[in-house]
Amino acid sequence: MTLRDSALALRIVHSVCSHDCPDTCRVRVTLDASGRAVRIQGDPDHPVTRGFLCGKVAQYLDRVYSPERLLYPMRRRKGVAKGSQPRGQQLQAFERIGWDEALETIAARFQQISDAHGPESILPYSYAGTTGVLNYGSMDRRFFHRLGASTLARTICSTTGGEALLSVYGIKLGVDPEDFPQARLILAWGANIHGNNIHLWPFIEQARRNGARLIVIDPYKTRTAQAADEHLAIRPGTDAALALGMMHVLIAENLYEAEYVARCTHGFDALRQRAAEYTPQRVAECTGLSVDAIVGLAREYAATQPAVIRLNYGVQRAQNGGAAVRAVAMLPCLTGAWQHRGGGLQLSTSGAFPFNRAALERPDLAAASPMGRLGREVNMVQLGHALNELSDPPVQALFVYNSNPAVVAPNQNAVLRGLRRADLFTVVHEQFVTETAEHADILLPATTFLEHKDFQGAYGHYYLQWAQPAIAPLGEARPNVWVFAQLAQRMGFAEDCFRDTEEAMLAQALATENPLLRGVTPERLEAEACIRIAPVARRPGGSALPFSSPEWFQTPSGKAEFFSETLAAQGLDPLPGYVAATESRQANLAREYPLEMLARKADNYMNSTFANLAGHQAMEAEHANLLEMHADDAVRRGIATGDRVEVWNARGKLHLRAKVNGSVPAGVVACRMAWNHASLDGHGVNVLTSEAVADFGGGATFYSTLVEVRRTGEMASS
């Protein structure tokens, strides 16, 4: 602690970053004598955080104490159309009210709408604006189940990859980040570790000092790719083909681990036949990689142990995304990489935290609702369709929290058209007046993770953590748990569960017989604040390395499933395979829109979170409003760096500045998701993406998007 901290600090409080990131960092917050946070830093005692924070959260106090922070309940002024105010004047559309009036208004309107149209005409919309277990999904789910509202399929981020991983392994576990230094080959497959998993990087650097090689497989030359030993610039959406091409080489050249395959896998003979179809020549045509690169990658992967794959969720955001994740996830099962410490694959470690979700979310409450059952399911990826076209009944009320769908949902023009409906009663619980909040009828102030209690697992490490509030809530900001408990009482829901405290819900979440949480009690977690969940084999004597022996697999066969009877019974391909995205298969559409669009995540924002803050905008400034192009595509269209260009397809258009560089392969363009208000024409990249869903889990297909580009007449300066 600095001398200044010593002079001013009343105490140091520990909390946990709840933003949607695999690192789930433990933070130290320094408070002055008034209780104001004056410093935030990574906890040096946490084995993964290791004393530093990403660039986003290192400036988190700018967000907490921003003068633009929403601090009081607000109501739309009569006669002011939704989304009509210019930037900087959004709050002028609202007038301040008290919490009692806000809650009573919501409860009364929900009751009126339910009586007139049925409770399924009310739709919640939320995702991972916070990954704290309680404020992500507990009291809110209880409320909407009891109300009988439509249920939301929360598919936008990870369900495709998650279900694909489960189809192979039966549980979402992976290589411990603390074991990465043991690896001698690291494949970062669709993983921009520098941009969204920075706390893994020191472990990778340690492995490289020990002689490991880092190969990045990514269509875009990310910061991670720039730092790698080798970058393979694959075409978007062709990952399944590359993985199958590697399998072809592994099997044809007898480079697989036959003993492990026999002991721990199911369906090898069928996979052998499928992989035989994916010759290096065929895969080269699909992926844009050379035959030598494909064969060389497969041979190096087989010959190097331990070898680890850091697979991330970008791979699954294509129409063939589930099959791609399945194929990549099978590779360590062919080489037996799981038998070596530091070998295997990491996509998610969330299976190590098997909380009692039924106790937290209480789906049984739906039996007491007017529906007498769970409400119909609406896929969050298709919000534009839901707001504009859904019937029987149509959506009449929307409650948005932990999300900003006006920016992050696909087919943005349709979403905005729905949000602007005068007859749609919209409630938004937020920290700022976001693009979605601008369309609210009632606007509620939300706490940041420093201002409420919660607990968290992780999907990038194995530490369960408890977080006490570091500071008092600013203004009248309130957490999700409080808001939905209060609403339930105003709706007349008499069940005792709507009066549960955070501590009571923690106890309910930990009330499970799952051996992974054995010995983890609320008292212990509150006392220790950070507990390592050490996965162990389910039978005595089993190996401590995930998937190194059959005890680990929780599939129907009890083994890694190359061939899945479960998928076959659902009418899906039981084997991994490559199918080009629907848009790409349509020759006429491909001729009209010949370029593949990468709607990338910005390195310094969390989707749209942080994008409204000047400090974060400065970090991202060199990439703002840019369309990155390959020289071949730019020359063909008469475009040079600095030109203003229009990017369009049948769903919408964007105006950007061209940057002709080596960041993408020919046939591919890229721009970054940011903040509608920061764009040249007030739109975001999702005006171009579609509501089509992936092959597994109803996930989004952001990276299966075709566009065309033209210069708009404004030449680059010479």
Buried (B, 14 or more C-beta within 10 A) or exposed (E): EEEEBEEBBEEBBBBBBBBBBBBBBBBBBBBBEEEBBBBBBBBEEBBBBBEBBBBBBBBBBEBBEBEBBBBBBBBBEEEEEBBEBEEEEBBEBBEBBEBEEBBBBBBEBBBEBBEEBBBBBBBBBBBBBBBBBBBBBBBBBBBBBBBBBBBBBBBBBBBBBBBBBBBBBBBBBBBBBBBBBBBBBBBBBBBBBBBBBBBBBBBBBBBBEEEBBBBBBBBBBBBBBEBBEBBBBBBBBBBBBBBBBBBBBBBBEEBBBEEBBEEBBBBBEEBBEBBEEBBBEBBBEBBBBEBEBBBBBBBBBBEBBBBBBBBBBBBBBBBBBBBBBBBBBBBBBBBBBBBBBBBBBBBBBBBBBBBBBEBBBBBBBBEBBEBEEBBBEBBBBBBBBBBBEBEEBBBBBBBBBBBBBBBBBBBBBBBBEBBBBEEBBBBBBBBBBBBBBBBBBBBBBBBBBBBBBBBBBBBBBBBBBBBBBBBEBBEBBBBBBBBBBBBBBBBEBEEEBBEBEBBEBBBBBBEBEBEBBEEBEBEBBBEEBBBEBEBBBBEEEBBEBBBBBBBBBBBEBBBBBBBBBBBEEEEBBBBBBBBBBBBBEBEEBBEEBBBBBBBBBBBBBBBBBBBBBEBBBEBBEEBBBBBBBBBEBBEEBEBBBBBBBBBBBEBBBBBBBBBBBEBBBBBBBBBBBBBBBBBEEEBBBBBBBBBBBBBBBBBBBBBBBBBBBEBEEEEBEE
